Amino acid sequence: MTTLDDAVFDAAVAAAIRAPSMHNTQPWRFSRRPDGIDVIADDSRRLAVADPSGWAVRIACGAAVFNVRLAFAVHGVTPLVRLRPEPRDPYLLARVTAGPPHQPTSIERRLYAAIPRRRSNRAPFAPQPVPADVRAQLLQTARAEGTWLELVIGPAAVGAVAEIAHAATRVLHRDPAYRAELATWTRPDGVAVDGVPADAGGPSPEPHHLLPRRPFAAPGSSPDPGVEPEPLVAVLGTPGDLPGDQLTAGQALQRILLTITDAGLAASMLSQPIEVASAREQLRISLGRYGTPQMVLRIGYGPPGSPTPRRSPAETVANPAEPVTGSTDHTGSGPTTPRPAVHRP
Ligand SMILES: Cc1cc2nc3c(=O)[nH]c(=O)nc-3n(C[C@H](O)[C@H](O)[C@H](O)COP(=O)(O)O)c2cc1C
């Protein structure tokens, strides 16, 4: 067993908490082990309405795992990752332990440096296209993580994805509980340590927008500076849709987002067409792909994005005296339950 230095553990948690999460719920906890770190789903922070199966928790925690991997690597430690190391514990999502000494690569250093600069950027992007070499890099990045990325090319294909996303949004917003939950996580005053502040919410959604935005901003609160003519739309997917696949998707998502940030580009995520089972299936068919779409991304050149808050690392690290797994409000549809075939009308 290789002992993990406190400094590396601290760096890993500081990096992990910068991962994206749906509505910025930050549904993770971290537990110190002599040789590494456990990444645990915090089921009390799962979105009960929007995330009944725990899919979004696993995407977010997977993204946190990727940041832990980078923190280990740049501190000269090989990260050894085991997903679901104790299969009977549905909340223990990953264990990252210290392997042999590692010489960090320049890419690892650059991606690690991009962690604090990465943010979801919902502002309209410039018409300038995403360069071909960056597109190729993104495809390669997805493959390296065992996932696929489909770049949606051309107005007809982008329009089809947009229509699926709008239809899914309409389905979701018919549910008052969904709207209420979203409102709970929207922070007009920007003082909370979680949720999405209005500044980061981008322009309020307008019917003429090509892609549906989440209404994090108060209606009319930020002027709508227009619509990008043709953003690069990409869909990230996995061969399967078990909890391990979703954790893999989260790691790939974060690696892609950091690669985008490192290239000087911006991105935002759209998960409405993933949340509605029928829309997700339509999306898969429209892409002609096997497997499961896990996230839709919008990529381009944007103005500087606004940061979102985080709880402090100390708030996310489990006290060694308390149990770190299990949940106080587990309803039986917890985070390892595969996504139900249909969980929305
Ligand atoms: C599973 C998942 C689903 C998300 N869905 C959306 C979405 O549909 N629309 C959106 O604007 N942002 C979405 N986000 C981005 C989060 O709102 C964002 O990560 C969070 O507010 C933290 O902000 P940051 O990414 O700037 O750190 C999603 C993120 C995750 C991990």
The ligand as an SDF file (V2000), in Angstrom:
LIG
                    3D

 31 33  0  0  0  0  0  0  0  0999 V2000
  -25.6910   16.0290  -14.9280 C   0  0  0  0  0  0  0  0  0  0  0  0
  -25.6590   17.5190  -15.2450 C   0  0  0  0  0  0  0  0  0  0  0  0
  -26.7230   18.0950  -15.9200 C   0  0  0  0  0  0  0  0  0  0  0  0
  -26.6860   19.4570  -16.2430 C   0  0  0  0  0  0  0  0  0  0  0  0
  -27.7150   20.0080  -16.9670 N   0  0  0  0  0  0  0  0  0  0  0  0
  -27.6520   21.3030  -17.3240 C   0  0  0  0  0  0  0  0  0  0  0  0
  -28.6760   21.8810  -18.1600 C   0  0  0  0  0  0  0  0  0  0  0  0
  -29.5730   21.1950  -18.6200 O   0  0  0  0  0  0  0  0  0  0  0  0
  -28.6080   23.2020  -18.4390 N   0  0  0  0  0  0  0  0  0  0  0  0
  -27.5740   23.9860  -17.9750 C   0  0  0  0  0  0  0  0  0  0  0  0
  -27.5710   25.1850  -18.2670 O   0  0  0  0  0  0  0  0  0  0  0  0
  -26.5940   23.4710  -17.2130 N   0  0  0  0  0  0  0  0  0  0  0  0
  -26.5930   22.1490  -16.8840 C   0  0  0  0  0  0  0  0  0  0  0  0
  -25.5980   21.6100  -16.1160 N   0  0  0  0  0  0  0  0  0  0  0  0
  -24.5210   22.4790  -15.6390 C   0  0  0  0  0  0  0  0  0  0  0  0
  -24.7130   22.8580  -14.1700 C   0  0  0  0  0  0  0  0  0  0  0  0
  -25.7950   23.7420  -14.0160 O   0  0  0  0  0  0  0  0  0  0  0  0
  -23.3990   23.4760  -13.6590 C   0  0  0  0  0  0  0  0  0  0  0  0
  -22.3950   22.5090  -13.7210 O   0  0  0  0  0  0  0  0  0  0  0  0
  -23.5100   23.9870  -12.2500 C   0  0  0  0  0  0  0  0  0  0  0  0
  -24.3910   25.0580  -12.1650 O   0  0  0  0  0  0  0  0  0  0  0  0
  -22.1350   24.4450  -11.7220 C   0  0  0  0  0  0  0  0  0  0  0  0
  -21.6160   25.4680  -12.5270 O   0  0  0  0  0  0  0  0  0  0  0  0
  -20.2400   25.3250  -13.3110 P   0  0  0  0  0  0  0  0  0  0  0  0
  -20.3960   24.2200  -14.3350 O   0  0  0  0  0  0  0  0  0  0  0  0
  -20.0250   26.6690  -13.9570 O   0  0  0  0  0  0  0  0  0  0  0  0
  -19.1630   24.9720  -12.3300 O   0  0  0  0  0  0  0  0  0  0  0  0
  -25.5880   20.2610  -15.8250 C   0  0  0  0  0  0  0  0  0  0  0  0
  -24.5160   19.6510  -15.1530 C   0  0  0  0  0  0  0  0  0  0  0  0
  -24.5370   18.2860  -14.8730 C   0  0  0  0  0  0  0  0  0  0  0  0
  -23.3530   17.6560  -14.1910 C   0  0  0  0  0  0  0  0  0  0  0  0
  1  2  1  0
  2  3  1  0
  2 30  2  0
  3  4  2  0
  4  5  1  0
  4 28  1  0
  5  6  2  0
  6  7  1  0
  6 13  1  0
  7  8  2  0
  7  9  1  0
  9 10  1  0
 10 11  2  0
 10 12  1  0
 12 13  2  0
 13 14  1  0
 14 15  1  0
 14 28  1  0
 15 16  1  0
 16 17  1  0
 16 18  1  0
 18 19  1  0
 18 20  1  0
 20 21  1  0
 20 22  1  0
 22 23  1  0
 23 24  1  0
 24 25  2  0
 24 26  1  0
 24 27  1  0
 28 29  2  0
 29 30  1  0
 30 31  1  0
M  END
$$$$
